Amino acid sequence: MGPFFEKIAHYVNPIHLFKKEKGDLNLRAMHTINKISMLMFLICIIVLAVRHFNR
């Protein structure tokens, strides 16, 4: 598994999702926004797949 998919698996893992980040405020905010955007993307992909297969 490549580093891209490892990072996605890290973001999606519920243990790491709500874990307190270390670093300055800007870095923590950036990681939080990245986590939210990755989750929204995955939810949208799931919704599109469900709509496609229910036709």
C-alpha distance matrix in Angstrom:
0.0 3.8 6.8 8.2 6.4 6.8 10.3 11.0 10.3 12.5 15.1 15.4 15.8 19.7 20.1 18.9 20.4 23.9 23.6 26.0 24.6 26.1 27.5 30.1 30.9 29.5 26.0 26.1 27.4 24.7 21.9 23.9 24.3 20.6 19.9 22.7 21.7 18.1 19.8 22.4 20.1 18.2 21.7 23.1 20.4 21.2 24.9 24.8 23.1 25.7 28.5 27.4 27.3 30.6 32.6
3.8 0.0 3.8 5.5 5.6 6.3 8.9 10.3 10.8 12.4 14.6 15.7 16.6 20.4 20.8 18.9 20.2 23.8 23.3 25.3 23.3 24.6 25.5 28.0 28.8 27.1 23.7 24.2 25.4 22.4 20.0 22.3 22.5 18.7 18.7 21.6 20.3 17.0 19.3 21.7 19.2 18.1 21.8 22.8 20.4 21.8 25.3 24.9 23.7 26.7 29.1 28.0 28.5 31.8 33.5
6.8 3.8 0.0 3.8 5.5 4.9 6.2 8.7 9.8 10.3 12.4 14.2 15.2 18.8 19.0 16.5 17.9 21.2 20.5 22.1 19.9 21.1 21.8 24.2 25.2 23.5 20.0 20.6 22.0 19.0 16.6 19.3 19.6 15.9 16.1 19.4 18.3 15.3 17.8 20.4 18.3 17.6 21.3 22.5 20.6 22.2 25.6 25.5 24.8 27.6 29.9 29.3 30.0 33.0 34.9
8.2 5.5 3.8 0.0 3.8 5.5 5.3 6.5 8.8 9.9 10.9 12.6 14.4 17.9 18.8 16.3 16.8 20.3 20.2 21.9 19.8 21.4 22.0 24.0 24.4 22.5 19.3 19.8 20.5 17.4 15.2 17.5 17.2 13.4 13.8 16.7 15.1 12.1 14.9 17.1 14.8 14.3 18.1 18.9 17.1 19.1 22.3 22.0 21.6 24.5 26.6 26.0 27.0 30.0 31.7
6.4 5.6 5.5 3.8 0.0 3.8 5.4 5.0 6.1 8.5 9.8 10.4 12.1 15.8 16.9 15.0 15.6 19.3 19.5 21.8 20.3 22.4 23.5 25.7 25.9 24.3 21.1 21.0 21.7 19.0 16.3 18.0 18.1 14.4 13.8 16.5 15.3 11.8 13.7 16.3 14.1 12.7 16.3 17.6 15.5 16.9 20.3 20.4 19.5 22.2 24.7 24.1 24.7 27.6 29.6
6.8 6.3 4.9 5.5 3.8 0.0 3.8 5.4 5.0 6.1 8.7 9.9 10.5 14.2 14.6 12.6 14.0 17.5 17.1 19.4 17.9 19.7 21.2 23.8 24.4 23.2 19.7 19.4 20.8 18.4 15.3 17.3 18.1 14.6 13.6 16.8 16.4 13.0 14.7 17.9 16.3 14.8 18.2 20.1 18.4 19.3 22.8 23.3 22.4 24.8 27.5 27.2 27.6 30.4 32.7
10.3 8.9 6.2 5.3 5.4 3.8 0.0 3.8 5.4 4.9 6.2 8.7 9.9 13.3 13.7 11.0 11.8 15.3 15.0 16.8 15.1 17.0 18.2 20.5 20.8 19.5 16.2 15.9 17.1 14.6 11.6 13.7 14.4 10.9 10.3 13.7 13.3 10.3 12.5 15.5 14.3 13.5 16.9 18.7 17.6 18.9 22.0 22.7 22.4 24.8 27.2 27.3 28.1 30.6 32.8
11.0 10.3 8.7 6.5 5.0 5.4 3.8 0.0 3.8 5.3 5.1 6.1 8.5 11.8 13.3 11.1 11.0 14.7 15.4 17.7 16.5 19.0 20.4 22.3 22.1 20.8 17.8 17.0 17.5 15.2 12.3 13.4 13.7 10.2 9.0 11.8 11.2 7.6 9.4 12.4 11.0 9.8 13.2 15.1 13.9 15.1 18.3 19.1 18.8 21.0 23.4 23.6 24.5 26.9 29.1
10.3 10.8 9.8 8.8 6.1 5.0 5.4 3.8 0.0 3.8 5.5 5.2 6.0 9.8 11.0 9.7 10.3 14.1 14.5 17.4 16.7 19.4 21.3 23.7 23.7 22.9 19.7 18.5 19.5 17.7 14.3 15.2 16.2 13.1 11.0 13.7 14.0 10.4 11.0 14.4 13.5 11.4 14.3 16.8 15.5 15.8 19.2 20.4 19.6 21.4 24.3 24.6 24.8 27.2 29.8
12.5 12.4 10.3 9.9 8.5 6.1 4.9 5.3 3.8 0.0 3.8 5.6 5.4 8.7 8.9 6.6 8.0 11.5 11.2 13.9 13.1 15.6 17.8 20.3 20.5 20.0 16.7 15.4 16.9 15.4 11.8 12.9 14.6 11.8 9.6 13.0 13.9 10.9 11.6 15.3 15.0 13.5 16.2 18.8 18.1 18.6 21.7 23.1 22.7 24.4 27.1 27.7 28.1 30.3 32.9
15.1 14.6 12.4 10.9 9.8 8.7 6.2 5.1 5.5 3.8 0.0 3.8 5.6 7.9 9.1 6.6 6.0 9.7 10.4 12.9 12.2 15.3 17.1 19.1 18.6 18.0 15.1 13.4 14.2 12.9 9.4 9.7 11.1 8.6 5.9 9.1 10.3 7.6 8.2 11.8 12.1 11.0 13.4 16.0 16.0 16.6 19.3 20.9 21.0 22.6 25.1 26.0 26.8 28.7 31.2
15.4 15.7 14.2 12.6 10.4 9.9 8.7 6.1 5.2 5.6 3.8 0.0 3.8 6.1 8.7 7.7 6.6 10.3 11.9 15.0 15.1 18.4 20.5 22.5 21.7 21.2 18.6 16.6 17.1 16.0 12.6 12.2 13.3 11.1 7.9 9.9 11.1 8.0 7.1 10.9 11.3 9.2 11.1 14.3 14.0 13.9 16.7 18.7 18.5 19.7 22.4 23.5 23.9 25.7 28.5
15.8 16.6 15.2 14.4 12.1 10.5 9.9 8.5 6.0 5.4 5.6 3.8 0.0 3.8 5.5 5.6 6.1 9.3 10.3 13.8 14.5 17.6 20.3 22.7 22.3 22.4 19.5 17.3 18.4 17.8 14.1 13.8 15.7 13.8 10.5 12.7 14.5 11.7 10.6 14.4 15.0 12.8 14.4 17.7 17.4 16.8 19.7 21.9 21.4 22.2 25.3 26.4 26.4 28.1 31.1
19.7 20.4 18.8 17.9 15.8 14.2 13.3 11.8 9.8 8.7 7.9 6.1 3.8 0.0 3.8 5.4 4.8 6.9 8.7 12.4 14.0 17.4 20.3 22.5 21.7 22.3 19.9 17.0 18.0 18.2 14.7 13.4 15.7 14.7 11.0 12.6 15.1 13.1 11.2 14.7 16.2 14.2 14.8 18.5 18.9 17.8 20.2 22.9 22.7 23.0 25.9 27.5 27.5 28.7 31.9
20.1 20.8 19.0 18.8 16.9 14.6 13.7 13.3 11.0 8.9 9.1 8.7 5.5 3.8 0.0 3.8 5.6 6.6 6.7 10.4 12.2 15.3 18.6 21.2 20.9 21.9 19.3 16.4 18.2 18.6 14.9 14.2 17.1 16.1 12.7 14.9 17.6 15.6 14.3 17.9 19.4 17.5 18.5 22.0 22.3 21.4 24.0 26.6 26.2 26.7 29.6 31.1 31.1 32.4 35.6
18.9 18.9 16.5 16.3 15.0 12.6 11.0 11.1 9.7 6.6 6.6 7.7 5.6 5.4 3.8 0.0 3.8 5.7 5.0 8.4 9.2 12.4 15.4 17.9 17.8 18.5 15.7 13.1 15.0 15.1 11.4 11.2 14.2 12.9 10.0 12.7 15.3 13.4 12.9 16.5 17.8 16.5 18.0 21.2 21.5 21.3 23.9 26.1 26.1 27.0 29.7 31.1 31.4 32.9 35.9
20.4 20.2 17.9 16.8 15.6 14.0 11.8 11.0 10.3 8.0 6.0 6.6 6.1 4.8 5.6 3.8 0.0 3.8 5.7 8.8 9.8 13.4 16.0 17.9 17.0 17.5 15.2 12.2 13.2 13.5 10.1 8.8 11.5 10.8 7.4 9.5 12.4 11.1 10.0 13.4 15.2 14.2 15.2 18.4 19.2 19.1 21.2 23.6 24.0 24.7 27.2 28.9 29.4 30.7 33.6
23.9 23.8 21.2 20.3 19.3 17.5 15.3 14.7 14.1 11.5 9.7 10.3 9.3 6.9 6.6 5.7 3.8 0.0 3.8 6.5 8.8 12.4 15.3 16.9 15.8 17.0 15.2 11.8 12.9 14.2 11.2 9.3 12.6 12.9 9.8 11.1 14.6 14.1 12.8 15.7 18.0 17.3 17.8 21.0 22.3 22.0 23.7 26.4 27.0 27.4 29.8 31.7 32.3 33.3 36.2
23.6 23.3 20.5 20.2 19.5 17.1 15.0 15.4 14.5 11.2 10.4 11.9 10.3 8.7 6.7 5.0 5.7 3.8 0.0 3.8 6.2 9.5 12.8 15.1 14.7 16.3 14.1 10.9 13.1 14.3 11.2 10.4 14.0 14.0 11.5 13.7 16.8 16.1 15.4 18.6 20.5 19.8 20.8 23.9 24.9 24.8 26.9 29.3 29.7 30.4 32.9 34.6 35.1 36.3 39.2
26.0 25.3 22.1 21.9 21.8 19.4 16.8 17.7 17.4 13.9 12.9 15.0 13.8 12.4 10.4 8.4 8.8 6.5 3.8 0.0 3.8 6.6 9.8 11.8 11.6 13.8 11.9 8.7 11.3 13.2 10.7 10.1 13.9 14.5 12.8 14.8 17.9 17.8 17.6 20.4 22.4 22.3 23.3 26.1 27.3 27.6 29.4 31.8 32.5 33.3 35.5 37.3 38.1 39.3 42.0
24.6 23.3 19.9 19.8 20.3 17.9 15.1 16.5 16.7 13.1 12.2 15.1 14.5 14.0 12.2 9.2 9.8 8.8 6.2 3.8 0.0 3.8 6.6 9.0 9.4 11.0 8.6 5.9 9.3 10.6 8.2 8.9 12.5 12.7 11.9 14.4 16.9 16.8 17.5 20.2 21.7 22.0 23.5 26.0 27.0 27.7 29.7 31.7 32.5 33.7 35.8 37.2 38.3 39.7 42.3
26.1 24.6 21.1 21.4 22.4 19.7 17.0 19.0 19.4 15.6 15.3 18.4 17.6 17.4 15.3 12.4 13.4 12.4 9.5 6.6 3.8 0.0 3.8 7.0 8.9 10.8 8.4 7.1 10.9 12.0 10.4 11.8 15.1 15.3 15.0 17.7 19.9 19.9 20.9 23.5 24.9 25.3 27.0 29.3 30.2 31.1 33.2 35.0 35.8 37.2 39.3 40.6 41.7 43.2 45.7
27.5 25.5 21.8 22.0 23.5 21.2 18.2 20.4 21.3 17.8 17.1 20.5 20.3 20.3 18.6 15.4 16.0 15.3 12.8 9.8 6.6 3.8 0.0 3.8 6.7 8.2 6.2 6.5 9.9 10.9 10.4 12.3 14.9 15.3 16.0 18.5 20.2 20.7 22.2 24.4 25.6 26.5 28.3 30.2 31.2 32.5 34.4 36.0 37.0 38.6 40.5 41.7 43.1 44.7 46.9
30.1 28.0 24.2 24.0 25.7 23.8 20.5 22.3 23.7 20.3 19.1 22.5 22.7 22.5 21.2 17.9 17.9 16.9 15.1 11.8 9.0 7.0 3.8 0.0 3.8 5.6 5.5 6.4 8.7 10.2 11.0 12.5 14.5 15.7 16.9 18.7 20.3 21.4 23.0 24.7 26.1 27.5 29.0 30.7 32.0 33.5 35.1 36.5 38.0 39.5 41.1 42.4 44.1 45.5 47.6
30.9 28.8 25.2 24.4 25.9 24.4 20.8 22.1 23.7 20.5 18.6 21.7 22.3 21.7 20.9 17.8 17.0 15.8 14.7 11.6 9.4 8.9 6.7 3.8 0.0 3.8 5.5 5.2 6.1 8.6 10.0 10.5 12.2 14.2 15.3 16.5 18.3 20.0 21.2 22.6 24.3 25.9 27.1 28.6 30.3 31.8 33.0 34.6 36.3 37.7 39.0 40.6 42.3 43.6 45.6
29.5 27.1 23.5 22.5 24.3 23.2 19.5 20.8 22.9 20.0 18.0 21.2 22.4 22.3 21.9 18.5 17.5 17.0 16.3 13.8 11.0 10.8 8.2 5.6 3.8 0.0 3.8 5.5 5.1 6.1 8.7 9.9 10.6 12.3 14.3 15.4 16.5 18.3 20.1 21.1 22.4 24.4 25.9 26.9 28.6 30.4 31.6 32.8 34.6 36.3 37.4 38.8 40.8 42.2 44.0
26.0 23.7 20.0 19.3 21.1 19.7 16.2 17.8 19.7 16.7 15.1 18.6 19.5 19.9 19.3 15.7 15.2 15.2 14.1 11.9 8.6 8.4 6.2 5.5 5.5 3.8 0.0 3.8 5.4 5.1 6.3 8.6 10.0 10.6 12.4 14.4 15.4 16.5 18.5 20.1 21.0 22.6 24.5 25.8 27.0 28.8 30.4 31.6 33.0 34.8 36.2 37.4 39.2 40.8 42.7
26.1 24.2 20.6 19.8 21.0 19.4 15.9 17.0 18.5 15.4 13.4 16.6 17.3 17.0 16.4 13.1 12.2 11.8 10.9 8.7 5.9 7.1 6.5 6.4 5.2 5.5 3.8 0.0 3.8 5.4 5.2 6.1 8.7 9.8 10.6 12.4 14.3 15.3 16.6 18.5 20.0 21.2 22.7 24.4 25.9 27.2 28.7 30.3 31.8 33.2 34.8 36.2 37.8 39.2 41.4
27.4 25.4 22.0 20.5 21.7 20.8 17.1 17.5 19.5 16.9 14.2 17.1 18.4 18.0 18.2 15.0 13.2 12.9 13.1 11.3 9.3 10.9 9.9 8.7 6.1 5.1 5.4 3.8 0.0 3.8 5.5 5.1 6.2 8.6 9.9 10.6 12.3 14.2 15.5 16.6 18.3 20.1 21.2 22.6 24.4 26.0 27.0 28.6 30.4 31.8 33.0 34.6 36.4 37.6 39.6
24.7 22.4 19.0 17.4 19.0 18.4 14.6 15.2 17.7 15.4 12.9 16.0 17.8 18.2 18.6 15.1 13.5 14.2 14.3 13.2 10.6 12.0 10.9 10.2 8.6 6.1 5.1 5.4 3.8 0.0 3.8 5.4 5.2 6.2 8.7 10.0 10.6 12.2 14.3 15.4 16.4 18.4 20.0 21.1 22.5 24.5 25.8 26.9 28.6 30.4 31.5 32.8 34.7 36.3 38.0
21.9 20.0 16.6 15.2 16.3 15.3 11.6 12.3 14.3 11.8 9.4 12.6 14.1 14.7 14.9 11.4 10.1 11.2 11.2 10.7 8.2 10.4 10.4 11.0 10.0 8.7 6.3 5.2 5.5 3.8 0.0 3.8 5.5 5.0 6.2 8.7 9.9 10.5 12.3 14.2 15.2 16.5 18.4 19.9 21.0 22.6 24.4 25.7 27.0 28.7 30.3 31.5 33.1 34.7 36.8
23.9 22.3 19.3 17.5 18.0 17.3 13.7 13.4 15.2 12.9 9.7 12.2 13.8 13.4 14.2 11.2 8.8 9.3 10.4 10.1 8.9 11.8 12.3 12.5 10.5 9.9 8.6 6.1 5.1 5.4 3.8 0.0 3.8 5.4 5.1 6.3 8.7 9.9 10.7 12.4 14.3 15.5 16.7 18.5 20.1 21.4 22.7 24.4 26.0 27.2 28.7 30.3 32.0 33.2 35.4
24.3 22.5 19.6 17.2 18.1 18.1 14.4 13.7 16.2 14.6 11.1 13.3 15.7 15.7 17.1 14.2 11.5 12.6 14.0 13.9 12.5 15.1 14.9 14.5 12.2 10.6 10.0 8.7 6.2 5.2 5.5 3.8 0.0 3.8 5.4 5.1 6.1 8.6 9.9 10.6 12.2 14.3 15.4 16.4 18.3 20.1 21.0 22.4 24.3 25.8 26.9 28.4 30.4 31.6 33.5
20.6 18.7 15.9 13.4 14.4 14.6 10.9 10.2 13.1 11.8 8.6 11.1 13.8 14.7 16.1 12.9 10.8 12.9 14.0 14.5 12.7 15.3 15.3 15.7 14.2 12.3 10.6 9.8 8.6 6.2 5.0 5.4 3.8 0.0 3.8 5.5 5.2 6.1 8.6 9.9 10.5 12.3 14.2 15.3 16.5 18.4 19.9 21.0 22.5 24.4 25.7 26.8 28.7 30.3 32.2
19.9 18.7 16.1 13.8 13.8 13.6 10.3 9.0 11.0 9.6 5.9 7.9 10.5 11.0 12.7 10.0 7.4 9.8 11.5 12.8 11.9 15.0 16.0 16.9 15.3 14.3 12.4 10.6 9.9 8.7 6.2 5.1 5.4 3.8 0.0 3.8 5.5 5.2 6.2 8.6 9.9 10.7 12.3 14.3 15.5 16.7 18.4 20.0 21.2 22.7 24.4 25.8 27.3 28.7 31.0
22.7 21.6 19.4 16.7 16.5 16.8 13.7 11.8 13.7 13.0 9.1 9.9 12.7 12.6 14.9 12.7 9.5 11.1 13.7 14.8 14.4 17.7 18.5 18.7 16.5 15.4 14.4 12.4 10.6 10.0 8.7 6.3 5.1 5.5 3.8 0.0 3.8 5.5 5.2 6.2 8.6 10.0 10.6 12.3 14.3 15.5 16.5 18.3 20.1 21.2 22.5 24.3 26.0 27.1 29.2
21.7 20.3 18.3 15.1 15.3 16.4 13.3 11.2 14.0 13.9 10.3 11.1 14.5 15.1 17.6 15.3 12.4 14.6 16.8 17.9 16.9 19.9 20.2 20.3 18.3 16.5 15.4 14.3 12.3 10.6 9.9 8.7 6.1 5.2 5.5 3.8 0.0 3.8 5.5 5.1 6.1 8.6 9.9 10.5 12.3 14.3 15.3 16.4 18.3 20.0 21.0 22.3 24.4 25.8 27.5
18.1 17.0 15.3 12.1 11.8 13.0 10.3 7.6 10.4 10.9 7.6 8.0 11.7 13.1 15.6 13.4 11.1 14.1 16.1 17.8 16.8 19.9 20.7 21.4 20.0 18.3 16.5 15.3 14.2 12.2 10.5 9.9 8.6 6.1 5.2 5.5 3.8 0.0 3.8 5.5 5.1 6.2 8.6 9.9 10.6 12.4 14.3 15.4 16.6 18.5 20.0 21.0 22.7 24.4 26.4
19.8 19.3 17.8 14.9 13.7 14.7 12.5 9.4 11.0 11.6 8.2 7.1 10.6 11.2 14.3 12.9 10.0 12.8 15.4 17.6 17.5 20.9 22.2 23.0 21.2 20.1 18.5 16.6 15.5 14.3 12.3 10.7 9.9 8.6 6.2 5.2 5.5 3.8 0.0 3.8 5.4 5.2 6.1 8.6 9.9 10.6 12.3 14.2 15.4 16.6 18.4 19.9 21.3 22.6 24.9
22.4 21.7 20.4 17.1 16.3 17.9 15.5 12.4 14.4 15.3 11.8 10.9 14.4 14.7 17.9 16.5 13.4 15.7 18.6 20.4 20.2 23.5 24.4 24.7 22.6 21.1 20.1 18.5 16.6 15.4 14.2 12.4 10.6 9.9 8.6 6.2 5.1 5.5 3.8 0.0 3.8 5.5 5.1 6.1 8.6 9.9 10.5 12.2 14.2 15.3 16.4 18.2 20.1 21.1 23.1
20.1 19.2 18.3 14.8 14.1 16.3 14.3 11.0 13.5 15.0 12.1 11.3 15.0 16.2 19.4 17.8 15.2 18.0 20.5 22.4 21.7 24.9 25.6 26.1 24.3 22.4 21.0 20.0 18.3 16.4 15.2 14.3 12.2 10.5 9.9 8.6 6.1 5.1 5.4 3.8 0.0 3.8 5.5 5.1 6.2 8.7 9.9 10.6 12.3 14.3 15.4 16.4 18.5 20.1 21.7
18.2 18.1 17.6 14.3 12.7 14.8 13.5 9.8 11.4 13.5 11.0 9.2 12.8 14.2 17.5 16.5 14.2 17.3 19.8 22.3 22.0 25.3 26.5 27.5 25.9 24.4 22.6 21.2 20.1 18.4 16.5 15.5 14.3 12.3 10.7 10.0 8.6 6.2 5.2 5.5 3.8 0.0 3.8 5.4 5.1 6.2 8.7 9.9 10.6 12.4 14.3 15.3 16.6 18.4 20.6
21.7 21.8 21.3 18.1 16.3 18.2 16.9 13.2 14.3 16.2 13.4 11.1 14.4 14.8 18.5 18.0 15.2 17.8 20.8 23.3 23.5 27.0 28.3 29.0 27.1 25.9 24.5 22.7 21.2 20.0 18.4 16.7 15.4 14.2 12.3 10.6 9.9 8.6 6.1 5.1 5.5 3.8 0.0 3.8 5.5 5.1 6.2 8.6 9.9 10.6 12.3 14.2 15.5 16.5 18.9
23.1 22.8 22.5 18.9 17.6 20.1 18.7 15.1 16.8 18.8 16.0 14.3 17.7 18.5 22.0 21.2 18.4 21.0 23.9 26.1 26.0 29.3 30.2 30.7 28.6 26.9 25.8 24.4 22.6 21.1 19.9 18.5 16.4 15.3 14.3 12.3 10.5 9.9 8.6 6.1 5.1 5.4 3.8 0.0 3.8 5.4 5.0 6.1 8.5 9.8 10.5 12.1 14.3 15.3 17.0
20.4 20.4 20.6 17.1 15.5 18.4 17.6 13.9 15.5 18.1 16.0 14.0 17.4 18.9 22.3 21.5 19.2 22.3 24.9 27.3 27.0 30.2 31.2 32.0 30.3 28.6 27.0 25.9 24.4 22.5 21.0 20.1 18.3 16.5 15.5 14.3 12.3 10.6 9.9 8.6 6.2 5.1 5.5 3.8 0.0 3.8 5.5 5.2 6.1 8.6 9.9 10.5 12.3 14.3 16.0
21.2 21.8 22.2 19.1 16.9 19.3 18.9 15.1 15.8 18.6 16.6 13.9 16.8 17.8 21.4 21.3 19.1 22.0 24.8 27.6 27.7 31.1 32.5 33.5 31.8 30.4 28.8 27.2 26.0 24.5 22.6 21.4 20.1 18.4 16.7 15.5 14.3 12.4 10.6 9.9 8.7 6.2 5.1 5.4 3.8 0.0 3.8 5.5 5.1 6.1 8.6 9.8 10.7 12.2 14.7
24.9 25.3 25.6 22.3 20.3 22.8 22.0 18.3 19.2 21.7 19.3 16.7 19.7 20.2 24.0 23.9 21.2 23.7 26.9 29.4 29.7 33.2 34.4 35.1 33.0 31.6 30.4 28.7 27.0 25.8 24.4 22.7 21.0 19.9 18.4 16.5 15.3 14.3 12.3 10.5 9.9 8.7 6.2 5.0 5.5 3.8 0.0 3.8 5.5 5.1 6.2 8.5 10.1 10.6 12.8
24.8 24.9 25.5 22.0 20.4 23.3 22.7 19.1 20.4 23.1 20.9 18.7 21.9 22.9 26.6 26.1 23.6 26.4 29.3 31.8 31.7 35.0 36.0 36.5 34.6 32.8 31.6 30.3 28.6 26.9 25.7 24.4 22.4 21.0 20.0 18.3 16.4 15.4 14.2 12.2 10.6 9.9 8.6 6.1 5.2 5.5 3.8 0.0 3.8 5.5 5.1 6.1 8.7 10.0 11.2
23.1 23.7 24.8 21.6 19.5 22.4 22.4 18.8 19.6 22.7 21.0 18.5 21.4 22.7 26.2 26.1 24.0 27.0 29.7 32.5 32.5 35.8 37.0 38.0 36.3 34.6 33.0 31.8 30.4 28.6 27.0 26.0 24.3 22.5 21.2 20.1 18.3 16.6 15.4 14.2 12.3 10.6 9.9 8.5 6.1 5.1 5.5 3.8 0.0 3.8 5.5 5.0 6.2 8.6 10.4
25.7 26.7 27.6 24.5 22.2 24.8 24.8 21.0 21.4 24.4 22.6 19.7 22.2 23.0 26.7 27.0 24.7 27.4 30.4 33.3 33.7 37.2 38.6 39.5 37.7 36.3 34.8 33.2 31.8 30.4 28.7 27.2 25.8 24.4 22.7 21.2 20.0 18.5 16.6 15.3 14.3 12.4 10.6 9.8 8.6 6.1 5.1 5.5 3.8 0.0 3.8 5.4 5.3 6.1 8.9
28.5 29.1 29.9 26.6 24.7 27.5 27.2 23.4 24.3 27.1 25.1 22.4 25.3 25.9 29.6 29.7 27.2 29.8 32.9 35.5 35.8 39.3 40.5 41.1 39.0 37.4 36.2 34.8 33.0 31.5 30.3 28.7 26.9 25.7 24.4 22.5 21.0 20.0 18.4 16.4 15.4 14.3 12.3 10.5 9.9 8.6 6.2 5.1 5.5 3.8 0.0 3.8 5.6 5.2 6.7
27.4 28.0 29.3 26.0 24.1 27.2 27.3 23.6 24.6 27.7 26.0 23.5 26.4 27.5 31.1 31.1 28.9 31.7 34.6 37.3 37.2 40.6 41.7 42.4 40.6 38.8 37.4 36.2 34.6 32.8 31.5 30.3 28.4 26.8 25.8 24.3 22.3 21.0 19.9 18.2 16.4 15.3 14.2 12.1 10.5 9.8 8.5 6.1 5.0 5.4 3.8 0.0 3.8 5.6 5.8
27.3 28.5 30.0 27.0 24.7 27.6 28.1 24.5 24.8 28.1 26.8 23.9 26.4 27.5 31.1 31.4 29.4 32.3 35.1 38.1 38.3 41.7 43.1 44.1 42.3 40.8 39.2 37.8 36.4 34.7 33.1 32.0 30.4 28.7 27.3 26.0 24.4 22.7 21.3 20.1 18.5 16.6 15.5 14.3 12.3 10.7 10.1 8.7 6.2 5.3 5.6 3.8 0.0 3.8 5.5
30.6 31.8 33.0 30.0 27.6 30.4 30.6 26.9 27.2 30.3 28.7 25.7 28.1 28.7 32.4 32.9 30.7 33.3 36.3 39.3 39.7 43.2 44.7 45.5 43.6 42.2 40.8 39.2 37.6 36.3 34.7 33.2 31.6 30.3 28.7 27.1 25.8 24.4 22.6 21.1 20.1 18.4 16.5 15.3 14.3 12.2 10.6 10.0 8.6 6.1 5.2 5.6 3.8 0.0 3.8
32.6 33.5 34.9 31.7 29.6 32.7 32.8 29.1 29.8 32.9 31.2 28.5 31.1 31.9 35.6 35.9 33.6 36.2 39.2 42.0 42.3 45.7 46.9 47.6 45.6 44.0 42.7 41.4 39.6 38.0 36.8 35.4 33.5 32.2 31.0 29.2 27.5 26.4 24.9 23.1 21.7 20.6 18.9 17.0 16.0 14.7 12.8 11.2 10.4 8.9 6.7 5.8 5.5 3.8 0.0
